[in-house]
Amino acid sequence: MSEAPPAGIKWGTPVARGVLLVTILGSGMAMLDGTIVNVALPRIGEELNASVSGLQWILDGYLLSLAALILVAGSLGDRYGRRRMFMIGVIWFGVASVLCAAAVSTEMLVATRVLQGIGGALLTPGSLAILQSAFVRQDRARAIGAWSGLGGIAAAAGPLVGGLLVQLWSWRLAFLINLPIAIVCVVLARKYVPESHDEQSDGGHPDFLSAGIGALGLAGVTGALVEAPVRGIGDPIVLIAAIAGLVCLGWFVRMQLRSDDPLVPPVLFRDRTFTLANGLTFAMYAGLGGVMMLMVMQLQVSLDYSPTAAGLAGLPLTVIMLLLSGRSGALAQRIGPRLQLVAGPIVVGIGMLLLLRVTPGESYWGAVFPGIVVFGLGLATVVAPVTATVLAAAPDRYAGVASGVNNAIARSGGLLAIAVLPAIAGLTGESYTDPAALTSGWQTSLIVCAALAILGGLIALGIHNGVLGAPDAEPEDPQPGECLSCGVDAPPTHVRPTHATTR
């Protein structure tokens, strides 16, 4: 294994390229899987005879375990080794993907998707934490920008790859493709990625009780939202799930406030920039979750696209992310992230509204392409800066926790959107197979999702523009352990650890 020098890895070195490749492969595998499953949903529903709620659970089962456990996973990486937990997550994800491919019923697929989400929870925050801890400070935003852009390409390419795989044989290939990726990722991680952990950790165990209560809270709320349109709001199961979920979420928050070693340190949210950036993340990813779930279904069911054609429809998004995301991260480093964090979500919302014209009889170039391009420009503008902002606003010792919090919030936004939007759009039972009903629901959902994205941009107005070391920031190169911004009424927004740990 190559080891990073004490000062950290510098951009452009062979080790830097190896670390980037590993983190992009690992997180990209999880991103690819999410979008591949979206394009495969119509075929999954047809073969397994799934209702709308069944399709919701296939998506939300994964997001539920991912969002609930990603917090404890980030803490595990900080305590026991970020590379170690990342590799465990990659292996777990690969094995669970094979089990998903073997599912013979909706219930079995939902169960294996929950298992897959556990692996995703271990590897997703680990990839960001590895970048944040391994690279020298001045190269972190650039590395995160490259990770966001290239990893985002995996997500954007998912519909195309999924369409090809579904047409080649079956939706089961959408899961089996993860196995060879996982094997390559583990081999390269052993060679290139240096181990790191939180030097200040006491070596104790993370708060698994809090993680379990948080998971129960999310499960209860999600279950109530998914099942209410089917069973009715007054159904005892729905009421019990909703009440239990809310109680558990409240209990989770209380435990974090009272704990000496919380799973989610409240100190992180005392920083306004960290809190607002996560608020932006929740709003924008809630909107994205709804659009990405329904767009490929609308193209296949209402516009009669083949799975491959539906995947190709999103190709401009892939190209835009490839060309602009890395540059977006570098630009945020130079001028500060606020402008991009405000403008990006608003442009995303405008792109969603342009997609209102994607209805039966409309052409690709006249309806789909303009909306996809504007949508992609907005994503490329905001994705890298918001990730870099969240991590820069947190102390380095909480790199894994901070990335875990941001990922949990993003997944929770998508989780709740997928649970709520079909009901808002009037899609229940097997109505998603009716082009007229699906088109009506699609348009309603787009308006809701666009409003959420634009709300995210407005939230970003309060973000501190100097968090990445832009011209209006505090001094960029303090001595080790020196605060970048030490307010009287709040802890430092960012502290460089006195000791870098690699082994």
C-alpha positions as CSV (number, residue, x, y, z in Angstrom):
1,M,0.0,0.0,0.0
2,S,1.2,3.5,-0.8
3,E,1.3,5.8,2.2
4,A,0.6,9.5,2.1
5,P,3.3,11.9,3.5
6,P,2.5,13.5,6.8
7,A,1.5,16.8,5.1
8,G,-1.1,15.0,2.9
9,I,-1.4,13.9,-0.7
10,K,-0.9,16.6,-3.4
11,W,-2.9,16.9,-6.5
12,G,-1.5,15.3,-9.7
13,T,0.6,12.7,-8.0
14,P,0.2,8.9,-8.8
15,V,-1.1,8.3,-5.3
16,A,-3.6,11.1,-5.7
17,R,-4.9,9.6,-8.9
18,G,-5.2,6.2,-7.3
19,V,-7.1,7.6,-4.3
20,L,-9.5,9.4,-6.6
21,L,-10.0,6.3,-8.7
22,V,-10.9,4.2,-5.7
23,T,-13.3,6.7,-4.1
24,I,-15.0,7.4,-7.5
25,L,-15.4,3.7,-8.2
26,G,-16.8,2.9,-4.8
27,S,-19.2,5.8,-4.4
28,G,-20.0,5.7,-8.2
29,M,-21.1,2.1,-7.8
30,A,-23.7,3.2,-5.3
31,M,-24.8,6.2,-7.4
32,L,-24.9,4.1,-10.5
33,D,-27.0,1.5,-8.8
34,G,-29.6,4.0,-7.7
35,T,-30.2,5.4,-11.2
36,I,-30.0,2.0,-12.8
37,V,-32.8,0.8,-10.6
38,N,-35.0,3.8,-11.6
39,V,-34.9,2.9,-15.3
40,A,-35.5,-0.8,-14.5
41,L,-38.6,-0.1,-12.3
42,P,-41.2,-0.6,-15.1
43,R,-39.7,-4.1,-15.9
44,I,-39.4,-5.0,-12.3
45,G,-43.0,-4.0,-11.7
46,E,-44.1,-6.1,-14.6
47,E,-42.2,-9.2,-13.7
48,L,-42.9,-9.1,-10.0
49,N,-46.4,-7.7,-10.4
50,A,-45.6,-4.8,-8.1
51,S,-48.0,-2.0,-7.2
52,V,-46.9,1.7,-6.8
53,S,-46.3,1.1,-3.1
54,G,-44.2,-1.9,-4.0
55,L,-42.1,0.2,-6.3
56,Q,-41.8,2.9,-3.6
57,W,-40.5,0.3,-1.1
58,I,-38.0,-1.1,-3.6
59,L,-36.5,2.4,-3.8
60,D,-37.2,3.5,-0.2
61,G,-36.0,0.2,1.4
62,Y,-32.5,1.0,0.1
63,L,-32.7,4.7,1.0
64,L,-34.0,3.9,4.5
65,S,-31.1,1.7,5.6
66,L,-28.7,4.1,3.9
67,A,-30.0,7.2,5.5
68,A,-30.4,5.6,8.9
69,L,-27.0,4.0,9.2
70,I,-24.8,6.4,7.3
71,L,-24.3,8.4,10.5
72,V,-22.9,5.5,12.5
73,A,-20.9,4.4,9.5
74,G,-19.2,7.8,9.3
75,S,-18.3,7.5,13.0
76,L,-17.0,4.0,12.5
77,G,-14.7,5.2,9.8
78,D,-13.4,8.0,12.0
79,R,-12.8,5.6,14.9
80,Y,-11.6,2.4,13.3
81,G,-10.1,3.5,10.0
82,R,-11.7,5.2,7.0
83,R,-10.2,2.8,4.5
84,R,-11.1,-0.3,6.4
85,M,-14.8,0.7,6.7
86,F,-14.9,1.8,3.1
87,M,-13.6,-1.6,1.9
88,I,-16.1,-3.5,4.1
89,G,-18.9,-1.4,2.6
90,V,-17.8,-2.1,-0.9
91,I,-17.7,-5.9,-0.3
92,W,-21.0,-5.8,1.5
93,F,-22.6,-3.8,-1.3
94,G,-21.3,-6.3,-3.9
95,V,-22.7,-9.3,-2.1
96,A,-26.0,-7.7,-1.4
97,S,-26.3,-6.8,-5.1
98,V,-26.0,-10.5,-6.1
99,L,-28.9,-11.2,-3.6
100,C,-31.0,-8.5,-5.2
101,A,-30.5,-10.1,-8.6
102,A,-31.7,-13.4,-7.2
103,A,-35.0,-11.9,-5.8
104,V,-38.2,-13.7,-7.0
105,S,-40.8,-11.5,-5.3
106,T,-41.3,-7.8,-4.4
107,E,-40.9,-8.6,-0.7
108,M,-37.6,-10.4,-1.3
109,L,-36.3,-7.6,-3.4
110,V,-37.2,-5.0,-0.8
111,A,-35.4,-7.0,1.9
112,T,-32.2,-7.4,-0.2
113,R,-32.4,-3.7,-1.1
114,V,-32.3,-2.9,2.7
115,L,-29.2,-5.1,3.0
116,Q,-27.7,-3.3,0.0
117,G,-28.3,0.1,1.7
118,I,-26.2,-1.1,4.7
119,G,-23.2,-1.5,2.4
120,G,-24.0,1.9,0.8
121,A,-24.0,3.5,4.2
122,L,-20.5,2.1,4.9
123,L,-18.9,3.2,1.7
124,T,-20.5,6.5,0.8
125,P,-19.3,8.7,3.7
126,G,-16.0,6.8,3.6
127,S,-15.1,8.0,0.1
128,L,-15.6,11.7,1.1
129,A,-13.8,11.3,4.4
130,I,-10.8,9.7,2.7
131,L,-10.5,12.6,0.3
132,Q,-10.9,15.2,3.1
133,S,-8.3,13.5,5.3
134,A,-5.8,12.4,2.6
135,F,-5.4,15.5,0.5
136,V,-3.5,18.7,1.5
137,R,-6.0,21.4,2.5
138,Q,-5.5,23.6,-0.7
139,D,-6.3,20.6,-3.0
140,R,-9.3,19.3,-1.2
141,A,-12.0,21.3,-3.0
142,R,-10.4,20.3,-6.3
143,A,-10.3,16.7,-5.4
144,I,-14.0,16.8,-4.1
145,G,-14.9,18.6,-7.4
146,A,-13.3,15.8,-9.4
147,W,-15.0,13.2,-7.2
148,S,-18.4,14.9,-7.5
149,G,-18.1,15.3,-11.2
150,L,-16.9,11.8,-12.1
151,G,-19.0,10.2,-9.5
152,G,-22.0,12.2,-10.7
153,I,-21.3,10.8,-14.2
154,A,-21.9,7.3,-12.8
155,A,-25.3,8.5,-11.5
156,A,-26.1,10.3,-14.7
157,A,-25.0,7.3,-16.8
158,G,-27.1,4.9,-14.8
159,P,-30.3,5.3,-16.9
160,L,-28.3,4.5,-20.1
161,V,-26.4,1.6,-18.6
162,G,-29.6,0.3,-17.0
163,G,-31.5,0.6,-20.2
164,L,-28.9,-1.4,-22.1
165,L,-28.7,-4.1,-19.4
166,V,-32.5,-4.4,-19.2
167,Q,-32.8,-4.8,-22.9
168,L,-29.8,-7.1,-23.1
169,W,-31.3,-9.7,-20.7
170,S,-33.1,-8.6,-17.6
171,W,-33.3,-6.0,-14.8
172,R,-31.3,-8.5,-12.8
173,L,-28.1,-7.4,-14.7
174,A,-28.7,-3.9,-13.2
175,F,-27.6,-5.5,-9.8
176,L,-25.0,-8.1,-11.1
177,I,-22.9,-5.3,-12.7
178,N,-21.9,-4.2,-9.2
179,L,-19.9,-7.3,-8.4
180,P,-16.9,-6.8,-10.8
181,I,-16.8,-3.1,-9.9
182,A,-16.6,-4.0,-6.2
183,I,-13.8,-6.5,-6.8
184,V,-11.7,-3.9,-8.7
185,C,-12.3,-1.3,-6.1
186,V,-11.1,-3.5,-3.2
187,V,-7.9,-4.4,-5.0
188,L,-7.1,-0.8,-5.8
189,A,-7.9,0.4,-2.3
190,R,-5.4,-1.9,-0.8
191,K,-2.7,-0.5,-3.1
192,Y,-3.4,3.2,-3.1
193,V,-5.5,4.4,-0.2
194,P,-3.7,5.4,3.1
195,E,-5.5,4.5,6.3
196,S,-6.6,7.4,8.5
197,H,-8.7,7.9,11.6
198,D,-9.7,10.5,14.2
199,E,-6.6,10.9,16.3
200,Q,-8.7,12.4,19.1
201,S,-11.1,9.5,19.3
202,D,-11.3,7.7,22.7
203,G,-11.6,4.3,20.9
204,G,-15.0,3.6,22.3
205,H,-18.0,2.3,20.4
206,P,-20.2,4.5,18.3
207,D,-23.8,5.1,19.6
208,F,-25.5,2.1,18.0
209,L,-28.6,2.7,20.2
210,S,-29.1,6.1,18.8
211,A,-28.6,4.8,15.2
212,G,-31.3,2.1,15.9
213,I,-33.8,4.6,17.3
214,G,-33.1,6.9,14.3
215,A,-33.6,4.1,11.9
216,L,-37.0,3.2,13.6
217,G,-38.0,6.8,13.4
218,L,-37.3,7.0,9.7
219,A,-38.9,3.6,9.0
220,G,-42.1,4.6,10.9
221,V,-42.6,7.9,9.2
222,T,-41.7,6.5,5.7
223,G,-44.0,3.5,6.2
224,A,-46.9,5.8,7.2
225,L,-46.3,8.0,4.2
226,V,-46.1,5.1,1.7
227,E,-49.1,3.1,3.1
228,A,-51.5,6.0,3.9
229,P,-52.7,6.4,0.3
230,V,-53.4,2.6,0.1
231,R,-54.7,1.9,3.6
232,G,-56.1,5.3,4.5
233,I,-54.9,7.8,7.0
234,G,-57.1,6.4,9.7
235,D,-55.8,2.8,9.4
236,P,-54.4,1.6,12.7
237,I,-51.2,0.4,11.1
238,V,-50.6,3.8,9.5
239,L,-51.4,5.7,12.7
240,I,-49.1,3.5,14.8
241,A,-46.3,3.8,12.3
242,A,-46.6,7.6,12.2
243,I,-46.8,8.1,15.9
244,A,-43.9,5.6,16.6
245,G,-41.8,7.2,13.9
246,L,-42.2,10.7,15.3
247,V,-41.6,9.6,18.9
248,C,-38.4,7.8,17.9
249,L,-37.2,10.8,15.9
250,G,-37.8,13.1,18.8
251,W,-36.1,10.6,21.1
252,F,-33.1,10.5,18.8
253,V,-32.7,14.3,18.8
254,R,-33.0,14.3,22.6
255,M,-30.3,11.7,23.0
256,Q,-27.9,13.6,20.8
257,L,-28.4,16.8,22.8
258,R,-27.8,15.0,26.1
259,S,-25.0,12.6,25.2
260,D,-21.4,13.1,26.0
261,D,-20.4,11.3,22.8
262,P,-23.2,11.9,20.4
263,L,-23.6,10.2,17.1
264,V,-24.4,13.6,15.5
265,P,-22.4,16.2,17.5
266,P,-24.8,19.2,18.0
267,V,-21.7,21.4,17.8
268,L,-21.7,20.9,14.1
269,F,-25.1,22.6,13.8
270,R,-23.9,25.6,15.8
271,D,-22.1,26.7,12.6
272,R,-24.6,28.5,10.4
273,T,-23.0,27.6,7.2
274,F,-23.0,23.9,8.0
275,T,-26.7,24.0,9.0
276,L,-27.8,26.0,5.9
277,A,-25.7,23.9,3.5
278,N,-27.5,20.8,4.9
279,G,-30.9,22.6,4.6
280,L,-30.1,23.2,0.9
281,T,-29.0,19.6,0.5
282,F,-32.3,18.3,1.9
283,A,-34.5,20.6,-0.3
284,M,-32.6,20.0,-3.5
285,Y,-32.2,16.2,-3.1
286,A,-35.9,15.8,-2.2
287,G,-36.7,17.5,-5.5
288,L,-34.1,15.3,-7.4
289,G,-35.5,12.1,-5.8
290,G,-39.0,12.7,-7.1
291,V,-37.9,13.7,-10.6
292,M,-35.4,10.9,-11.1
293,M,-38.0,8.3,-9.9
294,L,-40.7,9.4,-12.4
295,M,-38.8,10.7,-15.4
296,V,-37.7,7.3,-16.8
297,M,-41.1,5.9,-16.1
298,Q,-42.7,8.8,-17.9
299,L,-40.5,8.3,-20.9
300,Q,-41.1,4.5,-21.1
301,V,-44.8,4.4,-20.2
302,S,-46.2,7.6,-21.6
303,L,-43.9,8.4,-24.5
304,D,-43.3,4.7,-25.4
305,Y,-39.4,4.9,-25.2
306,S,-37.5,1.7,-24.9
307,P,-35.3,1.3,-21.8
308,T,-32.2,2.1,-23.8
309,A,-33.8,5.2,-25.4
310,A,-35.0,6.4,-22.0
311,G,-31.4,6.0,-20.8
312,L,-30.0,7.8,-23.8
313,A,-32.4,10.7,-23.2
314,G,-30.3,11.7,-20.2
315,L,-27.0,11.6,-22.0
316,P,-26.6,15.4,-22.1
317,L,-26.8,15.4,-18.3
318,T,-23.8,13.1,-18.3
319,V,-21.8,15.2,-20.6
320,I,-22.5,18.4,-18.7
321,M,-21.5,16.9,-15.4
322,L,-18.3,15.6,-17.0
323,L,-17.3,18.9,-18.4
324,L,-18.3,21.3,-15.7
325,S,-18.4,19.8,-12.2
326,G,-14.7,19.8,-11.6
327,R,-14.5,23.4,-12.8
328,S,-17.4,24.3,-10.6
329,G,-15.5,23.1,-7.5
330,A,-12.4,25.1,-8.5
331,L,-14.5,28.2,-9.1
332,A,-16.1,27.9,-5.7
333,Q,-12.6,27.7,-4.2
334,R,-11.6,31.0,-5.9
335,I,-14.7,33.2,-5.5
336,G,-16.5,31.5,-2.6
337,P,-19.5,29.1,-2.9
338,R,-22.5,31.3,-2.2
339,L,-23.2,32.4,-5.7
340,Q,-23.2,28.9,-7.1
341,L,-25.2,27.5,-4.1
342,V,-27.9,30.1,-4.7
343,A,-28.0,30.0,-8.5
344,G,-27.5,26.3,-9.0
345,P,-30.7,25.0,-7.3
346,I,-32.8,27.8,-9.0
347,V,-31.5,26.7,-12.4
348,V,-32.3,23.1,-11.4
349,G,-35.8,24.2,-10.6
350,I,-36.2,26.0,-14.0
351,G,-35.0,22.8,-15.7
352,M,-37.7,20.8,-13.9
353,L,-40.3,23.3,-15.1
354,L,-39.1,23.0,-18.7
355,L,-39.7,19.2,-18.4
356,L,-43.4,19.9,-18.0
357,R,-43.6,19.6,-21.8
358,V,-42.5,16.0,-21.7
359,T,-45.9,14.6,-22.6
360,P,-47.2,12.0,-25.1
361,G,-46.6,13.2,-28.7
362,E,-43.8,15.6,-27.9
363,S,-40.4,15.2,-29.6
364,Y,-37.1,14.6,-27.8
365,W,-35.5,17.8,-29.1
366,G,-38.5,20.0,-28.5
367,A,-39.4,18.9,-25.0
368,V,-36.9,16.5,-23.3
369,F,-33.5,18.0,-24.4
370,P,-34.0,21.7,-23.3
371,G,-35.1,20.7,-19.8
372,I,-32.3,18.1,-19.4
373,V,-29.7,20.7,-20.4
374,V,-30.9,23.3,-18.0
375,F,-31.3,20.7,-15.3
376,G,-27.7,19.5,-15.9
377,L,-26.3,23.0,-15.8
378,G,-27.9,23.6,-12.4
379,L,-26.6,20.3,-11.0
380,A,-23.1,20.9,-12.2
381,T,-23.2,24.4,-10.6
382,V,-24.2,23.2,-7.2
383,V,-23.1,19.6,-6.5
384,A,-19.4,20.1,-5.9
385,P,-19.6,23.4,-4.0
386,V,-22.3,22.2,-1.6
387,T,-20.3,19.1,-0.7
388,A,-17.1,21.1,-0.2
389,T,-18.9,23.7,1.9
390,V,-20.4,21.1,4.3
391,L,-17.0,19.5,4.9
392,A,-15.1,22.8,5.1
393,A,-17.6,24.1,7.7
394,A,-16.9,21.1,10.1
395,P,-13.7,20.4,12.1
396,D,-11.4,17.9,10.4
397,R,-11.8,15.4,13.2
398,Y,-15.4,15.1,12.3
399,A,-14.8,14.5,8.6
400,G,-16.6,11.2,8.5
401,V,-19.4,12.4,10.7
402,A,-19.9,15.6,8.7
403,S,-20.0,13.7,5.4
404,G,-22.3,11.1,7.0
405,V,-24.7,13.8,8.2
406,N,-24.8,15.4,4.7
407,N,-25.4,12.1,3.0
408,A,-28.1,11.1,5.5
409,I,-29.9,14.4,4.9
410,A,-29.6,14.0,1.2
411,R,-30.9,10.4,1.3
412,S,-33.7,11.4,3.7
413,G,-34.8,14.1,1.3
414,G,-35.1,11.6,-1.5
415,L,-36.6,9.0,0.8
416,L,-39.5,11.3,1.9
417,A,-40.0,12.6,-1.6
418,I,-40.4,9.1,-3.0
419,A,-42.8,8.3,-0.2
420,V,-45.0,11.4,-0.5
421,L,-44.9,12.4,-4.2
422,P,-47.0,9.5,-5.7
423,A,-49.8,10.3,-3.3
424,I,-49.6,14.0,-4.1
425,A,-49.6,13.2,-7.8
426,G,-52.5,10.8,-7.5
427,L,-50.6,7.6,-8.4
428,T,-51.8,4.5,-6.5
429,G,-52.1,0.8,-7.2
430,E,-51.1,0.1,-10.8
431,S,-52.0,3.6,-12.2
432,Y,-48.4,4.1,-13.2
433,T,-49.1,1.8,-16.1
434,D,-51.7,4.3,-17.5
435,P,-50.0,7.0,-19.7
436,A,-52.7,9.6,-18.9
437,A,-52.6,9.1,-15.2
438,L,-48.8,9.0,-15.1
439,T,-48.5,12.2,-17.2
440,S,-50.8,14.0,-14.9
441,G,-48.8,12.8,-11.8
442,W,-45.5,13.6,-13.6
443,Q,-46.5,17.2,-14.1
444,T,-47.8,17.7,-10.6
445,S,-44.6,16.2,-9.2
446,L,-42.4,18.5,-11.4
447,I,-44.1,21.6,-9.9
448,V,-43.6,20.4,-6.4
449,C,-39.9,19.3,-7.0
450,A,-39.1,22.6,-8.7
451,A,-40.4,24.5,-5.7
452,L,-38.2,22.4,-3.4
453,A,-35.1,23.1,-5.6
454,I,-35.7,26.8,-5.7
455,L,-36.3,26.8,-1.9
456,G,-32.8,25.3,-1.6
457,G,-31.3,28.2,-3.5
458,L,-33.0,30.7,-1.2
459,I,-31.7,28.9,1.9
460,A,-28.1,29.3,0.5
461,L,-28.4,33.1,0.7
462,G,-27.2,32.9,4.3
463,I,-24.1,30.8,3.7
464,H,-20.7,32.3,4.6
465,N,-18.9,32.9,1.4
466,G,-15.4,32.5,2.9
467,V,-15.8,29.0,4.1
468,L,-13.6,27.5,1.4
469,G,-10.9,30.1,1.9
470,A,-12.1,32.6,-0.7
471,P,-10.9,36.2,-0.7
472,D,-13.4,37.3,2.0
473,A,-12.4,34.5,4.4
474,E,-10.2,34.4,7.4
475,P,-6.5,33.7,6.7
476,E,-6.1,30.6,4.5
477,D,-3.0,29.0,5.9
478,P,-3.0,28.9,9.7
479,Q,-0.6,26.9,11.7
480,P,-1.6,23.4,12.7
481,G,-4.4,23.5,15.3
482,E,-5.2,27.2,14.7
483,C,-8.8,28.1,14.2
484,L,-9.9,29.5,10.9
485,S,-12.8,31.3,12.4
486,C,-13.2,31.2,16.2
487,G,-16.3,33.0,17.2
488,V,-17.1,33.9,20.9
489,D,-20.5,32.4,20.8
490,A,-19.6,29.2,18.8
491,P,-16.8,26.7,18.4
492,P,-14.4,27.0,15.4
493,T,-15.9,26.4,12.0
494,H,-12.8,24.5,11.0
495,V,-9.7,23.3,12.8
496,R,-6.7,21.6,11.2
497,P,-5.7,18.6,13.2
498,T,-2.3,18.9,14.9
499,H,-1.4,15.3,14.0
500,A,-2.1,13.6,10.6
501,T,-2.5,9.9,11.0
502,T,-1.6,7.5,8.2
503,R,-0.7,3.9,8.5
